[in-house]
Amino acid sequence: MTQVCVIGIYVPNMKDAIHFYTTVLGFEVNKEYSSKIVTLVHGDLPIVLEEKENHAFNAVNHSSGVVLALKTEDIEQTVNHLKEHNVNFIIEEPTPCPPGKYISFRDPFGNTLEYLQFD
């Protein structure tokens, strides 16, 4: 199974985030899925910015503003593979999102990971 990483970053303000990542870090806007979800690229490195109110690390639920998302071409097959390995799902059913579909789960250390299938 070939995997490509996609880094998701939660931000409190999309306009400011796009300005920072494009002007300061040299990313380019690849696609705007909505006013709250934008894909940027820098060479082969894609990131997805998502505007959310609660974007900072939260010690209670162990969430942070950065999520490692792995790209998959077949999310159903990926779910089955993860089930075979008894992963701790957060969102087990492929769920629609502006770029496509995603699932969410925790690694053995409590870190949140996602698989994303682009439409």
Backbone as numpy.savetxt, mean C-alpha at the origin, in Angstrom:
# Nx Ny Nz CAx CAy CAz Cx Cy Cz
6.61 -17.22 -7.96 5.76 -16.06 -7.96 6.66 -14.82 -7.96
6.61 -14.01 -9.01 7.37 -12.78 -9.10 6.69 -11.71 -8.29
7.47 -10.97 -7.49 6.89 -9.93 -6.66 7.57 -8.60 -6.91
6.79 -7.57 -6.96 7.27 -6.21 -7.05 6.75 -5.49 -5.82
7.60 -4.79 -5.13 7.18 -4.05 -3.94 6.53 -2.73 -4.33
5.52 -2.39 -3.61 4.88 -1.09 -3.71 4.81 -0.56 -2.28
5.34 0.62 -2.07 5.34 1.20 -0.74 4.16 2.15 -0.64
3.33 1.95 0.37 2.20 2.83 0.63 2.54 3.77 1.77
2.29 5.04 1.58 2.58 6.02 2.62 1.31 6.82 2.90
0.87 6.78 4.17 -0.28 7.56 4.57 0.18 8.98 4.89
-0.55 9.95 4.39 -0.19 11.36 4.57 -1.43 12.14 5.02
-1.24 13.23 5.77 -2.39 14.00 6.23 -2.91 14.99 5.19
-2.07 15.34 4.20 -2.47 16.33 3.21 -1.87 15.96 1.87
-2.70 15.60 0.90 -2.22 15.11 -0.39 -1.45 16.17 -1.16
-1.96 17.39 -1.17 -1.29 18.46 -1.92 0.14 18.66 -1.41
0.31 18.75 -0.10 1.64 18.92 0.48 2.52 17.70 0.21
1.93 16.51 0.27 2.70 15.28 0.04 3.20 15.22 -1.40
2.32 15.51 -2.35 2.74 15.49 -3.76 3.86 16.51 -3.97
3.71 17.68 -3.39 4.75 18.70 -3.53 6.09 18.18 -2.99
6.09 17.62 -1.80 7.32 17.12 -1.18 7.96 16.01 -2.01
7.16 14.99 -2.35 7.72 13.83 -3.04 8.16 14.14 -4.47
7.51 15.09 -5.13 7.92 15.44 -6.49 9.03 16.47 -6.49
8.88 17.53 -5.72 9.86 18.62 -5.73 11.14 18.26 -4.98
11.00 17.68 -3.82 12.17 17.40 -2.98 12.83 16.07 -3.34
12.02 15.03 -3.55 12.59 13.69 -3.77 12.65 13.27 -5.23
12.07 14.03 -6.14 12.19 13.73 -7.56 11.24 12.68 -8.11
10.20 12.33 -7.36 9.19 11.40 -7.88 8.34 12.11 -8.92
7.70 11.35 -9.77 6.75 11.89 -10.74 5.38 11.29 -10.48
4.34 12.08 -10.66 2.98 11.57 -10.52 2.74 10.60 -11.67
2.36 9.38 -11.33 2.08 8.36 -12.33 0.59 8.32 -12.64
-0.23 8.29 -11.58 -1.68 8.21 -11.78 -2.40 8.73 -10.55
-3.45 9.51 -10.77 -4.29 9.98 -9.68 -5.58 9.16 -9.72
-5.76 8.30 -8.73 -6.94 7.45 -8.66 -8.12 8.20 -8.08
-7.82 9.14 -7.19 -8.83 10.00 -6.59 -8.08 11.16 -5.96
-8.81 12.05 -5.32 -8.13 13.16 -4.65 -7.36 12.69 -3.43
-7.60 11.45 -3.01 -6.95 10.93 -1.81 -5.97 9.79 -2.08
-5.83 9.32 -3.32 -4.89 8.24 -3.64 -4.18 8.56 -4.95
-2.83 8.63 -4.85 -2.00 8.97 -6.00 -0.82 8.02 -6.04
-0.47 7.55 -7.23 0.72 6.72 -7.41 1.83 7.60 -7.98
2.99 7.50 -7.36 4.17 8.21 -7.82 5.24 7.18 -8.21
6.14 7.57 -9.09 7.25 6.68 -9.46 8.55 7.48 -9.48
9.62 6.75 -9.21 10.97 7.29 -9.30 11.81 6.14 -9.84
12.08 6.16 -11.14 12.73 5.01 -11.75 11.79 3.83 -11.69
12.23 2.73 -11.09 11.40 1.54 -10.95 10.68 1.48 -9.61
10.85 2.50 -8.77 10.25 2.46 -7.44 8.91 3.17 -7.43
7.81 2.41 -7.30 6.49 3.04 -7.18 6.13 3.25 -5.71
5.45 4.34 -5.42 4.86 4.51 -4.09 3.42 4.98 -4.29
2.59 4.62 -3.33 1.20 5.06 -3.34 1.02 5.97 -2.13
0.63 7.20 -2.40 0.29 8.12 -1.32 -1.21 8.03 -1.08
-1.59 7.90 0.19 -3.01 7.85 0.53 -3.27 8.84 1.66
-4.19 9.75 1.41 -4.51 10.74 2.42 -5.42 10.13 3.47
-4.97 10.19 4.73 -5.74 9.67 5.86 -5.54 10.60 7.05
-6.55 10.74 7.85 -6.43 11.58 9.03 -5.46 11.00 10.04
-5.58 9.71 10.31 -4.72 9.05 11.31 -3.54 8.42 10.60
-2.52 9.20 10.33 -1.40 8.74 9.52 -0.15 8.41 10.31
-0.08 8.78 11.57 1.13 8.58 12.35 1.12 7.23 13.04
2.28 6.79 13.55 2.39 5.52 14.26 1.45 5.53 15.45
0.77 4.41 15.63 -0.17 4.25 16.73 0.27 3.02 17.52
0.75 3.22 18.75 1.27 2.12 19.55 0.18 1.13 19.94
-1.08 1.56 20.00 -2.16 0.67 20.42 -2.40 -0.43 19.38
-2.50 -0.05 18.09 -2.78 -1.07 17.08 -1.57 -1.34 16.18
-0.40 -0.85 16.58 0.86 -1.11 15.88 0.80 -0.74 14.41
0.20 0.37 14.10 0.14 0.81 12.71 1.00 2.05 12.55
1.52 2.21 11.35 2.34 3.38 11.09 1.88 4.02 9.79
2.56 5.07 9.40 2.22 5.76 8.17 2.81 5.12 6.93
3.58 4.05 7.08 4.18 3.38 5.93 3.73 1.92 5.91
3.27 1.47 4.74 2.82 0.09 4.58 3.56 -0.51 3.41
4.14 -1.69 3.60 4.77 -2.40 2.50 3.70 -3.19 1.77
3.49 -2.86 0.52 2.52 -3.58 -0.31 3.29 -4.30 -1.40
2.94 -5.54 -1.62 3.55 -6.34 -2.67 2.56 -6.45 -3.82
3.04 -6.27 -5.00 2.17 -6.33 -6.18 1.97 -7.80 -6.57
0.73 -8.14 -6.90 0.42 -9.48 -7.37 -0.41 -9.39 -8.64
-0.25 -10.35 -9.49 -1.05 -10.40 -10.72 -2.34 -11.18 -10.51
-2.40 -12.02 -9.45 -3.57 -12.85 -9.18 -3.82 -12.86 -7.68
-4.66 -11.96 -7.22 -4.87 -11.81 -5.78 -5.54 -13.02 -5.15
-6.41 -13.71 -5.89 -7.07 -14.91 -5.36 -6.04 -16.00 -5.09
-5.13 -16.20 -6.02 -4.06 -17.20 -5.85 -3.17 -16.81 -4.67
-2.92 -15.53 -4.53 -2.09 -15.04 -3.42 -2.77 -15.30 -2.08
-4.08 -15.06 -2.00 -4.83 -15.33 -0.76 -4.72 -16.80 -0.41
-4.91 -17.68 -1.39 -4.81 -19.12 -1.14 -3.42 -19.51 -0.64
-2.39 -18.93 -1.24 -1.02 -19.21 -0.82 -0.80 -18.77 0.63
-1.29 -17.60 0.99 -1.13 -17.12 2.36 -1.92 -17.97 3.35
-3.10 -18.43 2.95 -3.90 -19.31 3.82 -3.15 -20.60 4.11
-2.44 -21.13 3.11 -1.66 -22.34 3.30 -0.58 -22.15 4.36
-0.17 -20.91 4.56 0.86 -20.60 5.54 0.30 -19.98 6.81
-1.01 -20.06 6.96 -1.71 -19.62 8.18 -1.35 -18.20 8.62
-1.32 -17.28 7.67 -1.01 -15.89 8.05 -2.18 -15.29 8.81
-1.89 -14.25 9.55 -2.88 -13.53 10.34 -3.46 -12.42 9.46
-4.61 -12.68 8.85 -5.24 -11.71 7.96 -5.87 -10.57 8.74
-5.78 -9.39 8.19 -6.54 -8.23 8.65 -7.74 -8.09 7.73
-7.48 -8.13 6.42 -8.52 -8.12 5.38 -8.22 -9.31 4.48
-9.03 -10.36 4.62 -8.78 -11.62 3.90 -9.40 -11.63 2.51
-10.56 -11.04 2.37 -11.23 -11.03 1.07 -10.68 -9.89 0.22
-10.33 -10.16 -1.03 -9.87 -9.07 -1.91 -10.90 -7.94 -1.90
-10.44 -6.77 -1.53 -11.29 -5.61 -1.31 -11.00 -4.54 -2.35
-12.05 -4.02 -2.98 -11.82 -2.97 -3.98 -11.18 -1.73 -3.36
-10.29 -1.14 -4.11 -9.67 0.14 -3.76 -9.44 0.87 -5.09
-9.20 2.17 -5.07 -9.07 2.87 -6.34 -8.07 2.26 -7.34
-6.89 1.76 -6.89 -5.99 1.17 -7.89 -6.40 -0.23 -8.37
-7.23 -0.94 -7.59 -7.60 -2.31 -7.97 -8.25 -3.05 -6.81
-7.53 -4.07 -6.28 -8.00 -4.85 -5.14 -6.81 -5.08 -4.21
-7.11 -5.22 -2.91 -6.03 -5.49 -1.97 -6.49 -6.39 -0.84
-5.51 -6.98 -0.18 -5.72 -7.71 1.07 -4.67 -7.20 2.05
-4.90 -7.43 3.32 -3.99 -6.95 4.34 -3.79 -8.05 5.38
-2.56 -8.14 5.88 -2.23 -9.17 6.86 -1.05 -8.71 7.70
-0.76 -9.46 8.76 0.36 -9.13 9.64 1.47 -10.17 9.47
2.70 -9.69 9.55 3.81 -10.63 9.58 3.90 -11.19 11.00
4.79 -12.15 11.28 4.86 -12.74 12.62 5.20 -11.74 13.73
5.62 -10.54 13.36 6.03 -9.55 14.34 4.99 -8.44 14.53
3.85 -8.57 13.85 2.77 -7.60 13.99 2.78 -6.48 12.96
3.76 -6.47 12.04 3.81 -5.45 11.00 2.72 -5.70 9.97
2.09 -4.63 9.51 1.04 -4.74 8.51 1.65 -4.79 7.12
1.24 -5.76 6.32 1.65 -5.91 4.93 0.40 -6.02 4.07
0.54 -5.69 2.81 -0.59 -5.80 1.89 -0.13 -6.41 0.58
-1.07 -7.05 -0.10 -0.89 -7.42 -1.50 -1.88 -6.58 -2.28
-1.42 -6.08 -3.42 -2.22 -5.20 -4.25 -2.22 -5.71 -5.68
-3.40 -5.86 -6.24 -3.55 -6.22 -7.65 -4.10 -4.99 -8.37
-3.30 -4.42 -9.25 -3.75 -3.26 -10.00 -4.71 -3.68 -11.09
-5.72 -2.82 -11.38 -6.63 -3.08 -12.49 -5.96 -2.76 -13.80
